[in-house]
Amino acid sequence: MALEWLRRDNSLKDHALIGDEYFGAAAPSIIYERRPVLDPQGHSVPKLFAAWIWLNNPAQFNSYTTEMLKGLSAGIQRASSDREVVAVVLTGVGEKAFCTGGNIADFAAYYSRRPNEYGEYMDLFNALIDGILNCKKPVINRVNGIRVGGGQEMGLATDLTVSSDLAVFGQASARHGSAPLGGATDFLPWFLGIEDAMYNCVSCETWSAYKMKAKNMLTKVVPVLKQDGRWVRNPMVRTDTYVDDGEIVYGEPVSASDAARAKALVAACTTDFELLDAEVNRLVWKFANLFPNCLINSIDGIRGKKKFFWDQMKLPNRHWLAANMNHDAWLGFSAFDSRKSTGTDVIDFVKYRQLVAEGAVFDETFAAQVLARPKS
């Protein structure tokens, strides 16, 4: 009885910062669900879950709008504070894309030439990256398709990645009027050698999942194509190691002569994410069988290296990206958004450089000379 005063209130507090207003029925573009942890026999484990957060905009390749950024951060924070959640799974709805970055239509229609507004938008994106890097649960990126631009940066912030072998990865910012300053320039030199990081950032080329695995950028790559009940590896990519111009190559596209046959094989198959989901479940089960505090401390020790570089540049980059909405981004996003009417998604880069060399004023006249006109 002497220790009666030490007894505590046993009711648990709710540490979730945001309710359901940014996902679920109120905002269906982000889906938040708790899936039971599965043991190796496929049986559900009582009272333990994985939090699956889905980008749900497949018609636009899961590009995220302003509201979707809010939902993603809300989902990460909720999962982080949920005692019953073992791990977070970040993924996209559909068969084509995990995420292709920010919604260009949103950029062109609203944010172009509104630098203050875009700065506010970047605060939301930066908060999402911070949220992933600060999440008190391991974060798995389940890549079901294209992961480029801001989607690539989001994925680089996660802890482990399992990928469909149809997925492609990369950055396209410099082609469309921006720079990959949402994490790519911070994280890629940590993942890759400096030359690979440089090329991946500025080439605007995509790499196959197999090439990314060979570069030690992914934890696991699995086939998702099935034909007559059998798994078929991505026929559009070479998965043998060969020599091309003296360089050992793996994971590059098949030759032009083989491409038509490969496309026909893809069309003849169905897409099935069974193996991808099995890898996600395997990782969640592995995490469930570790001391949770030791696990997250180990993860935070690795994340700390990412955070160091991210924290140095995220605010200066935020300000530059905002200011750039008055310049290159205005042209680049406008060109991309009007591609259906003009037949091209980029400006006339040669003319742009010629005008700069002449000292031309950057105004409406300048823009008219580099943007394509609608086809008659």
Secondary structure, DSSP 8 states (H G I E B T S, - for coil): -TTGGG----------SS-STTSGGG-TTEEEEEEEEE-TTS-EEEEEEEEEEEE--GGGTT-B-HHHHHHHHHHHHHHHH-TTEEEEEEEESSSSEEE-SB-HHHIIIIITT-HHHHHHHHHHHHHHHHHHHH-SS-EEEEE-SEEETHHHHHHHHSSEEEEETT-EEE--GGGTT---TTTHHHHHHHHS-HHHHHHHHHS--EEEHHHHHHTT--SEEE--EEETTEEE--TTB--S-EEETTEEE-S-B--HHHHHHHHHHHHHSEE--HHHHHHHHHHHHHHHTS-HHHHHHHHHHHHHHHHHHHHHHHHHHHHHHHHHTTTHHHHHHHHHHTHHHHS-SS--HHHHHHHHHTT---SHHHHHHHS-----
